[in-house]
Amino acid sequence: MKHLLKFAAIAACSLSGTLYAQKTDVSLFWRADSVQLREIVSDEAVQYNFVGHHGPAIENPYMALRIYFNNSGAIDVYSKKKFQLELADCAWYPTEAEQAAGYGCDEYKVGSTVGLGGINLWDGSRVQQLVATQGRIARVNRGKKESTAEMLVKGVAYKNGMVDILIRVRMDNKHRYAIVEAECTSGQEVQFVTGVNFHPDKTMDYGKGYAAVWGVHPPDVSQAPIQIGGGIRYNADDMESVTETADMIRLVSKPATHLKTWVVSAGEKEKDLNNAAAFIEYVKKMKVK
């Protein structure tokens, strides 16, 4: 009996982040042939319309994230109803019948922002997108305990020089959240910009080390929009400023070569984190490492 109880405890899903049976998956392919790849190297900086789901994607049973293969540096969210993996079945775009059967949906709208934890640069007075002059490299890796999706942006003009910026998203088999890392691989210190975007009629809360937003994204991405939450945790000492703009909670880092944050999302059709109060409280108390 003790062995059975121990197994049940390990296998149980817990919102607090304790151990449970969880998997991850990744996806990267050209739309022309749909063949899964580990890497896409492109001299063309923008392959948004030619790469499947517009860039490298990664998922755990709660959400999927994709890094756009363009200048935006944005990370977008695919929301789920059930605790399951879905990218291999629907490649980000489930049909109406699949959604009715329990699959998730692409209803998070990034707009002109970095979305949920995406990366731009700060030049000292304004946001600077990751405009690549020497191409991009997208990579994914599926592991037993952790999977990653990456975008390396090469030759970004920044202040008086050129920098290479890597965006890496990591998901493991223990946690609901994803880790987002930004690195200046060319070695210079830069100021990174990240945050969480929002739309009108949102519920929002942010403070030292966290920001959380809940609300309906514009219906032009869905015929039946749902309420979606986006949250980020960060080390307060890493940031120079936290600002509420017209469309996002914007975080600007201190000069650094590396930045690490933790992002999480949920939707109203989930079993537990299905309302603003529950989601915001979760983000505020979410333990990260």
Contacts in CASP RR format, 6 or more apart in sequence:
PFRMAT RR
TARGET T0000
AUTHOR 0000-0000-0000
METHOD contacts of the structure
MODEL  1
MKHLLKFAAIAACSLSGTLYAQKTDVSLFWRADSVQLREIVSDEAVQYNF
VGHHGPAIENPYMALRIYFNNSGAIDVYSKKKFQLELADCAWYPTEAEQA
AGYGCDEYKVGSTVGLGGINLWDGSRVQQLVATQGRIARVNRGKKESTAE
MLVKGVAYKNGMVDILIRVRMDNKHRYAIVEAECTSGQEVQFVTGVNFHP
DKTMDYGKGYAAVWGVHPPDVSQAPIQIGGGIRYNADDMESVTETADMIR
LVSKPATHLKTWVVSAGEKEKDLNNAAAFIEYVKKMKVK
10 19 0 8 1.000
10 20 0 8 1.000
10 21 0 8 1.000
11 20 0 8 1.000
11 21 0 8 1.000
12 20 0 8 1.000
13 20 0 8 1.000
13 22 0 8 1.000
13 83 0 8 1.000
14 20 0 8 1.000
15 176 0 8 1.000
15 272 0 8 1.000
15 273 0 8 1.000
15 282 0 8 1.000
16 287 0 8 1.000
17 174 0 8 1.000
17 175 0 8 1.000
17 176 0 8 1.000
17 287 0 8 1.000
19 174 0 8 1.000
20 174 0 8 1.000
21 173 0 8 1.000
22 60 0 8 1.000
22 61 0 8 1.000
22 173 0 8 1.000
22 174 0 8 1.000
23 60 0 8 1.000
23 61 0 8 1.000
23 85 0 8 1.000
23 173 0 8 1.000
24 58 0 8 1.000
24 59 0 8 1.000
24 60 0 8 1.000
24 85 0 8 1.000
24 142 0 8 1.000
24 143 0 8 1.000
24 146 0 8 1.000
24 147 0 8 1.000
24 171 0 8 1.000
24 172 0 8 1.000
24 173 0 8 1.000
25 58 0 8 1.000
25 59 0 8 1.000
25 85 0 8 1.000
25 87 0 8 1.000
25 88 0 8 1.000
25 142 0 8 1.000
25 147 0 8 1.000
26 56 0 8 1.000
26 57 0 8 1.000
26 58 0 8 1.000
26 59 0 8 1.000
26 87 0 8 1.000
26 140 0 8 1.000
26 141 0 8 1.000
26 142 0 8 1.000
26 147 0 8 1.000
26 148 0 8 1.000
26 149 0 8 1.000
27 36 0 8 1.000
27 52 0 8 1.000
27 53 0 8 1.000
27 56 0 8 1.000
27 57 0 8 1.000
27 58 0 8 1.000
27 59 0 8 1.000
27 87 0 8 1.000
27 88 0 8 1.000
27 91 0 8 1.000
27 92 0 8 1.000
27 140 0 8 1.000
28 36 0 8 1.000
28 37 0 8 1.000
28 38 0 8 1.000
28 39 0 8 1.000
28 40 0 8 1.000
28 51 0 8 1.000
28 52 0 8 1.000
28 55 0 8 1.000
28 56 0 8 1.000
28 57 0 8 1.000
28 138 0 8 1.000
28 139 0 8 1.000
28 140 0 8 1.000
28 149 0 8 1.000
29 35 0 8 1.000
29 36 0 8 1.000
29 37 0 8 1.000
29 51 0 8 1.000
29 52 0 8 1.000
30 37 0 8 1.000
30 40 0 8 1.000
30 50 0 8 1.000
30 51 0 8 1.000
30 52 0 8 1.000
31 49 0 8 1.000
31 50 0 8 1.000
31 51 0 8 1.000
31 52 0 8 1.000
32 50 0 8 1.000
34 52 0 8 1.000
34 91 0 8 1.000
37 140 0 8 1.000
38 139 0 8 1.000
38 140 0 8 1.000
38 141 0 8 1.000
39 137 0 8 1.000
39 138 0 8 1.000
39 139 0 8 1.000
39 140 0 8 1.000
40 47 0 8 1.000
40 51 0 8 1.000
40 56 0 8 1.000
40 69 0 8 1.000
40 137 0 8 1.000
40 138 0 8 1.000
40 139 0 8 1.000
41 137 0 8 1.000
42 69 0 8 1.000
42 135 0 8 1.000
42 136 0 8 1.000
42 137 0 8 1.000
42 138 0 8 1.000
43 134 0 8 1.000
43 135 0 8 1.000
44 135 0 8 1.000
45 70 0 8 1.000
45 71 0 8 1.000
45 131 0 8 1.000
45 132 0 8 1.000
45 133 0 8 1.000
45 135 0 8 1.000
45 136 0 8 1.000
45 153 0 8 1.000
46 69 0 8 1.000
46 70 0 8 1.000
46 71 0 8 1.000
47 55 0 8 1.000
47 69 0 8 1.000
47 70 0 8 1.000
47 136 0 8 1.000
48 54 0 8 1.000
48 55 0 8 1.000
48 68 0 8 1.000
48 69 0 8 1.000
48 70 0 8 1.000
51 69 0 8 1.000
51 138 0 8 1.000
52 91 0 8 1.000
52 92 0 8 1.000
53 66 0 8 1.000
53 91 0 8 1.000
53 92 0 8 1.000
53 93 0 8 1.000
54 66 0 8 1.000
54 68 0 8 1.000
54 69 0 8 1.000
54 70 0 8 1.000
54 76 0 8 1.000
55 66 0 8 1.000
55 67 0 8 1.000
55 68 0 8 1.000
55 69 0 8 1.000
55 138 0 8 1.000
55 151 0 8 1.000
56 66 0 8 1.000
56 67 0 8 1.000
56 69 0 8 1.000
56 138 0 8 1.000
56 139 0 8 1.000
56 140 0 8 1.000
56 149 0 8 1.000
56 150 0 8 1.000
56 151 0 8 1.000
57 64 0 8 1.000
57 65 0 8 1.000
57 66 0 8 1.000
57 67 0 8 1.000
57 78 0 8 1.000
57 87 0 8 1.000
57 92 0 8 1.000
57 140 0 8 1.000
57 149 0 8 1.000
58 64 0 8 1.000
58 65 0 8 1.000
58 66 0 8 1.000
58 140 0 8 1.000
58 147 0 8 1.000
58 148 0 8 1.000
58 149 0 8 1.000
58 169 0 8 1.000
58 170 0 8 1.000
58 171 0 8 1.000
58 178 0 8 1.000
59 65 0 8 1.000
59 78 0 8 1.000
59 85 0 8 1.000
59 86 0 8 1.000
59 87 0 8 1.000
59 171 0 8 1.000
60 85 0 8 1.000
60 171 0 8 1.000
60 176 0 8 1.000
60 178 0 8 1.000
61 80 0 8 1.000
61 82 0 8 1.000
61 83 0 8 1.000
61 84 0 8 1.000
61 85 0 8 1.000
62 80 0 8 1.000
62 83 0 8 1.000
62 176 0 8 1.000
62 264 0 8 1.000
62 265 0 8 1.000
62 266 0 8 1.000
62 270 0 8 1.000
63 77 0 8 1.000
63 78 0 8 1.000
63 79 0 8 1.000
63 80 0 8 1.000
63 178 0 8 1.000
63 264 0 8 1.000
63 265 0 8 1.000
63 266 0 8 1.000
64 77 0 8 1.000
64 78 0 8 1.000
64 80 0 8 1.000
64 86 0 8 1.000
64 87 0 8 1.000
64 92 0 8 1.000
65 75 0 8 1.000
65 76 0 8 1.000
65 77 0 8 1.000
65 78 0 8 1.000
65 116 0 8 1.000
65 149 0 8 1.000
65 169 0 8 1.000
65 178 0 8 1.000
65 263 0 8 1.000
66 75 0 8 1.000
66 76 0 8 1.000
66 78 0 8 1.000
66 92 0 8 1.000
66 149 0 8 1.000
67 73 0 8 1.000
67 74 0 8 1.000
67 75 0 8 1.000
67 118 0 8 1.000
67 138 0 8 1.000
67 149 0 8 1.000
67 150 0 8 1.000
67 151 0 8 1.000
67 167 0 8 1.000
67 169 0 8 1.000
68 74 0 8 1.000
68 75 0 8 1.000
68 76 0 8 1.000
68 110 0 8 1.000
69 136 0 8 1.000
69 138 0 8 1.000
69 151 0 8 1.000
71 129 0 8 1.000
71 130 0 8 1.000
71 131 0 8 1.000
71 132 0 8 1.000
72 110 0 8 1.000
72 112 0 8 1.000
72 114 0 8 1.000
72 129 0 8 1.000
72 130 0 8 1.000
73 114 0 8 1.000
73 118 0 8 1.000
73 119 0 8 1.000
73 120 0 8 1.000
73 129 0 8 1.000
73 130 0 8 1.000
73 151 0 8 1.000
73 153 0 8 1.000
73 167 0 8 1.000
74 110 0 8 1.000
74 111 0 8 1.000
74 113 0 8 1.000
74 114 0 8 1.000
74 115 0 8 1.000
74 118 0 8 1.000
75 110 0 8 1.000
75 114 0 8 1.000
75 115 0 8 1.000
75 116 0 8 1.000
75 117 0 8 1.000
75 118 0 8 1.000
75 167 0 8 1.000
75 169 0 8 1.000
75 180 0 8 1.000
75 263 0 8 1.000
76 106 0 8 1.000
76 108 0 8 1.000
76 110 0 8 1.000
76 115 0 8 1.000
76 116 0 8 1.000
77 108 0 8 1.000
77 115 0 8 1.000
77 116 0 8 1.000
77 228 0 8 1.000
77 230 0 8 1.000
77 265 0 8 1.000
78 86 0 8 1.000
78 87 0 8 1.000
78 92 0 8 1.000
78 104 0 8 1.000
78 105 0 8 1.000
78 106 0 8 1.000
78 108 0 8 1.000
79 104 0 8 1.000
79 105 0 8 1.000
79 106 0 8 1.000
79 107 0 8 1.000
79 108 0 8 1.000
79 226 0 8 1.000
79 228 0 8 1.000
79 265 0 8 1.000
79 266 0 8 1.000
79 267 0 8 1.000
79 269 0 8 1.000
80 86 0 8 1.000
80 103 0 8 1.000
80 104 0 8 1.000
80 270 0 8 1.000
81 102 0 8 1.000
81 103 0 8 1.000
81 104 0 8 1.000
81 269 0 8 1.000
81 270 0 8 1.000
82 102 0 8 1.000
82 104 0 8 1.000
86 94 0 8 1.000
86 103 0 8 1.000
86 104 0 8 1.000
89 98 0 8 1.000
89 103 0 8 1.000
90 98 0 8 1.000
90 103 0 8 1.000
92 106 0 8 1.000
93 106 0 8 1.000
94 103 0 8 1.000
94 104 0 8 1.000
94 105 0 8 1.000
99 105 0 8 1.000
104 269 0 8 1.000
105 222 0 8 1.000
105 226 0 8 1.000
106 221 0 8 1.000
106 222 0 8 1.000
107 217 0 8 1.000
107 221 0 8 1.000
107 222 0 8 1.000
107 225 0 8 1.000
107 226 0 8 1.000
107 228 0 8 1.000
108 115 0 8 1.000
108 116 0 8 1.000
108 217 0 8 1.000
108 221 0 8 1.000
108 228 0 8 1.000
108 265 0 8 1.000
109 199 0 8 1.000
109 217 0 8 1.000
109 218 0 8 1.000
109 220 0 8 1.000
109 221 0 8 1.000
110 197 0 8 1.000
111 197 0 8 1.000
111 247 0 8 1.000
112 247 0 8 1.000
113 197 0 8 1.000
113 247 0 8 1.000
113 248 0 8 1.000
114 120 0 8 1.000
114 193 0 8 1.000
114 194 0 8 1.000
114 195 0 8 1.000
114 197 0 8 1.000
114 248 0 8 1.000
115 195 0 8 1.000
115 196 0 8 1.000
115 197 0 8 1.000
115 248 0 8 1.000
116 195 0 8 1.000
116 196 0 8 1.000
116 197 0 8 1.000
116 230 0 8 1.000
116 231 0 8 1.000
116 232 0 8 1.000
116 263 0 8 1.000
116 265 0 8 1.000
117 180 0 8 1.000
117 194 0 8 1.000
117 195 0 8 1.000
117 196 0 8 1.000
117 232 0 8 1.000
117 261 0 8 1.000
117 263 0 8 1.000
118 167 0 8 1.000
118 180 0 8 1.000
118 194 0 8 1.000
118 195 0 8 1.000
119 130 0 8 1.000
119 165 0 8 1.000
119 167 0 8 1.000
119 180 0 8 1.000
119 182 0 8 1.000
119 192 0 8 1.000
119 193 0 8 1.000
119 194 0 8 1.000
119 259 0 8 1.000
120 127 0 8 1.000
120 128 0 8 1.000
120 129 0 8 1.000
120 130 0 8 1.000
120 192 0 8 1.000
120 193 0 8 1.000
120 194 0 8 1.000
121 127 0 8 1.000
121 128 0 8 1.000
121 129 0 8 1.000
121 130 0 8 1.000
121 156 0 8 1.000
121 158 0 8 1.000
121 163 0 8 1.000
121 165 0 8 1.000
121 190 0 8 1.000
121 191 0 8 1.000
121 192 0 8 1.000
121 193 0 8 1.000
122 128 0 8 1.000
122 191 0 8 1.000
122 192 0 8 1.000
122 193 0 8 1.000
122 252 0 8 1.000
122 253 0 8 1.000
123 158 0 8 1.000
123 159 0 8 1.000
123 191 0 8 1.000
124 191 0 8 1.000
127 193 0 8 1.000
127 250 0 8 1.000
128 158 0 8 1.000
128 193 0 8 1.000
130 153 0 8 1.000
130 156 0 8 1.000
130 165 0 8 1.000
131 156 0 8 1.000
131 157 0 8 1.000
132 153 0 8 1.000
132 154 0 8 1.000
132 155 0 8 1.000
132 156 0 8 1.000
133 154 0 8 1.000
133 155 0 8 1.000
133 156 0 8 1.000
133 157 0 8 1.000
133 162 0 8 1.000
134 154 0 8 1.000
134 155 0 8 1.000
135 153 0 8 1.000
135 154 0 8 1.000
135 155 0 8 1.000
136 151 0 8 1.000
136 152 0 8 1.000
136 153 0 8 1.000
136 154 0 8 1.000
137 150 0 8 1.000
137 151 0 8 1.000
137 152 0 8 1.000
137 154 0 8 1.000
138 149 0 8 1.000
138 150 0 8 1.000
138 151 0 8 1.000
138 152 0 8 1.000
139 148 0 8 1.000
139 149 0 8 1.000
139 150 0 8 1.000
139 151 0 8 1.000
139 152 0 8 1.000
140 147 0 8 1.000
140 148 0 8 1.000
140 149 0 8 1.000
140 150 0 8 1.000
141 147 0 8 1.000
141 148 0 8 1.000
144 173 0 8 1.000
145 172 0 8 1.000
145 173 0 8 1.000
146 170 0 8 1.000
146 171 0 8 1.000
146 172 0 8 1.000
146 173 0 8 1.000
147 170 0 8 1.000
147 171 0 8 1.000
147 172 0 8 1.000
148 168 0 8 1.000
148 169 0 8 1.000
148 170 0 8 1.000
148 171 0 8 1.000
149 168 0 8 1.000
149 169 0 8 1.000
150 166 0 8 1.000
150 167 0 8 1.000
150 168 0 8 1.000
150 169 0 8 1.000
151 166 0 8 1.000
151 167 0 8 1.000
152 164 0 8 1.000
152 165 0 8 1.000
152 166 0 8 1.000
152 185 0 8 1.000
153 164 0 8 1.000
153 165 0 8 1.000
153 166 0 8 1.000
153 167 0 8 1.000
154 164 0 8 1.000
155 162 0 8 1.000
155 163 0 8 1.000
155 164 0 8 1.000
156 162 0 8 1.000
156 163 0 8 1.000
156 164 0 8 1.000
156 165 0 8 1.000
158 188 0 8 1.000
158 190 0 8 1.000
161 188 0 8 1.000
162 186 0 8 1.000
163 184 0 8 1.000
163 186 0 8 1.000
163 187 0 8 1.000
163 188 0 8 1.000
163 190 0 8 1.000
164 184 0 8 1.000
164 185 0 8 1.000
164 186 0 8 1.000
165 182 0 8 1.000
165 183 0 8 1.000
165 184 0 8 1.000
165 185 0 8 1.000
165 190 0 8 1.000
166 181 0 8 1.000
166 182 0 8 1.000
166 183 0 8 1.000
166 184 0 8 1.000
166 185 0 8 1.000
167 180 0 8 1.000
167 181 0 8 1.000
167 182 0 8 1.000
168 180 0 8 1.000
168 181 0 8 1.000
168 182 0 8 1.000
168 183 0 8 1.000
169 178 0 8 1.000
169 179 0 8 1.000
169 180 0 8 1.000
169 181 0 8 1.000
170 178 0 8 1.000
170 179 0 8 1.000
170 180 0 8 1.000
170 181 0 8 1.000
171 178 0 8 1.000
171 179 0 8 1.000
175 288 0 8 1.000
176 264 0 8 1.000
177 233 0 8 1.000
177 262 0 8 1.000
177 263 0 8 1.000
177 264 0 8 1.000
177 286 0 8 1.000
177 288 0 8 1.000
178 262 0 8 1.000
178 263 0 8 1.000
178 264 0 8 1.000
179 260 0 8 1.000
179 261 0 8 1.000
179 262 0 8 1.000
180 194 0 8 1.000
180 260 0 8 1.000
180 261 0 8 1.000
180 262 0 8 1.000
180 263 0 8 1.000
181 258 0 8 1.000
181 259 0 8 1.000
181 260 0 8 1.000
182 192 0 8 1.000
182 194 0 8 1.000
182 258 0 8 1.000
182 259 0 8 1.000
183 257 0 8 1.000
183 258 0 8 1.000
183 259 0 8 1.000
184 190 0 8 1.000
184 256 0 8 1.000
184 257 0 8 1.000
184 258 0 8 1.000
187 257 0 8 1.000
188 257 0 8 1.000
189 255 0 8 1.000
189 256 0 8 1.000
189 257 0 8 1.000
190 255 0 8 1.000
190 256 0 8 1.000
190 257 0 8 1.000
191 240 0 8 1.000
191 252 0 8 1.000
191 253 0 8 1.000
191 254 0 8 1.000
191 255 0 8 1.000
191 256 0 8 1.000
192 252 0 8 1.000
192 253 0 8 1.000
192 256 0 8 1.000
192 259 0 8 1.000
193 250 0 8 1.000
193 251 0 8 1.000
193 252 0 8 1.000
193 253 0 8 1.000
194 232 0 8 1.000
194 234 0 8 1.000
194 251 0 8 1.000
194 253 0 8 1.000
194 259 0 8 1.000
194 261 0 8 1.000
195 211 0 8 1.000
195 232 0 8 1.000
195 248 0 8 1.000
195 249 0 8 1.000
195 250 0 8 1.000
195 251 0 8 1.000
195 261 0 8 1.000
196 211 0 8 1.000
196 212 0 8 1.000
196 213 0 8 1.000
196 230 0 8 1.000
196 231 0 8 1.000
196 232 0 8 1.000
196 248 0 8 1.000
196 249 0 8 1.000
196 263 0 8 1.000
197 213 0 8 1.000
197 247 0 8 1.000
197 248 0 8 1.000
198 204 0 8 1.000
198 213 0 8 1.000
198 215 0 8 1.000
198 247 0 8 1.000
198 248 0 8 1.000
198 249 0 8 1.000
199 215 0 8 1.000
199 216 0 8 1.000
199 217 0 8 1.000
199 218 0 8 1.000
199 247 0 8 1.000
201 215 0 8 1.000
201 216 0 8 1.000
202 213 0 8 1.000
202 214 0 8 1.000
202 215 0 8 1.000
203 213 0 8 1.000
203 214 0 8 1.000
203 215 0 8 1.000
203 276 0 8 1.000
203 280 0 8 1.000
204 211 0 8 1.000
204 212 0 8 1.000
204 213 0 8 1.000
204 214 0 8 1.000
204 244 0 8 1.000
204 249 0 8 1.000
205 211 0 8 1.000
205 212 0 8 1.000
205 280 0 8 1.000
205 284 0 8 1.000
206 212 0 8 1.000
206 242 0 8 1.000
206 244 0 8 1.000
206 249 0 8 1.000
207 242 0 8 1.000
208 236 0 8 1.000
209 233 0 8 1.000
209 234 0 8 1.000
209 235 0 8 1.000
209 236 0 8 1.000
210 231 0 8 1.000
210 232 0 8 1.000
210 233 0 8 1.000
210 234 0 8 1.000
210 283 0 8 1.000
210 284 0 8 1.000
210 286 0 8 1.000
211 231 0 8 1.000
211 232 0 8 1.000
211 242 0 8 1.000
211 249 0 8 1.000
211 251 0 8 1.000
211 283 0 8 1.000
212 229 0 8 1.000
212 230 0 8 1.000
212 231 0 8 1.000
212 232 0 8 1.000
212 279 0 8 1.000
212 280 0 8 1.000
212 283 0 8 1.000
212 284 0 8 1.000
213 229 0 8 1.000
213 230 0 8 1.000
213 231 0 8 1.000
213 249 0 8 1.000
214 227 0 8 1.000
214 228 0 8 1.000
214 229 0 8 1.000
214 230 0 8 1.000
214 275 0 8 1.000
214 276 0 8 1.000
214 279 0 8 1.000
214 280 0 8 1.000
215 227 0 8 1.000
215 228 0 8 1.000
215 229 0 8 1.000
215 276 0 8 1.000
216 225 0 8 1.000
216 226 0 8 1.000
216 227 0 8 1.000
216 228 0 8 1.000
217 225 0 8 1.000
217 228 0 8 1.000
218 225 0 8 1.000
219 225 0 8 1.000
226 267 0 8 1.000
226 268 0 8 1.000
226 269 0 8 1.000
227 267 0 8 1.000
227 268 0 8 1.000
227 275 0 8 1.000
227 276 0 8 1.000
228 265 0 8 1.000
228 266 0 8 1.000
228 267 0 8 1.000
228 268 0 8 1.000
229 265 0 8 1.000
229 266 0 8 1.000
229 267 0 8 1.000
229 276 0 8 1.000
229 279 0 8 1.000
230 263 0 8 1.000
230 264 0 8 1.000
230 265 0 8 1.000
230 266 0 8 1.000
230 279 0 8 1.000
230 283 0 8 1.000
231 263 0 8 1.000
231 264 0 8 1.000
231 265 0 8 1.000
231 279 0 8 1.000
231 283 0 8 1.000
232 249 0 8 1.000
232 251 0 8 1.000
232 261 0 8 1.000
232 262 0 8 1.000
232 263 0 8 1.000
232 264 0 8 1.000
232 283 0 8 1.000
233 261 0 8 1.000
233 262 0 8 1.000
233 263 0 8 1.000
233 264 0 8 1.000
233 283 0 8 1.000
233 286 0 8 1.000
233 288 0 8 1.000
234 251 0 8 1.000
234 260 0 8 1.000
234 261 0 8 1.000
234 262 0 8 1.000
235 260 0 8 1.000
238 253 0 8 1.000
238 254 0 8 1.000
238 256 0 8 1.000
238 259 0 8 1.000
238 260 0 8 1.000
239 251 0 8 1.000
239 252 0 8 1.000
239 253 0 8 1.000
239 254 0 8 1.000
240 252 0 8 1.000
240 253 0 8 1.000
240 254 0 8 1.000
241 250 0 8 1.000
241 251 0 8 1.000
241 252 0 8 1.000
242 249 0 8 1.000
242 250 0 8 1.000
242 251 0 8 1.000
242 252 0 8 1.000
243 249 0 8 1.000
243 250 0 8 1.000
243 252 0 8 1.000
244 250 0 8 1.000
251 261 0 8 1.000
253 259 0 8 1.000
262 286 0 8 1.000
262 288 0 8 1.000
264 282 0 8 1.000
264 283 0 8 1.000
264 286 0 8 1.000
266 273 0 8 1.000
266 274 0 8 1.000
266 279 0 8 1.000
266 282 0 8 1.000
267 273 0 8 1.000
267 274 0 8 1.000
267 279 0 8 1.000
268 274 0 8 1.000
268 275 0 8 1.000
272 278 0 8 1.000
273 279 0 8 1.000
273 282 0 8 1.000
END
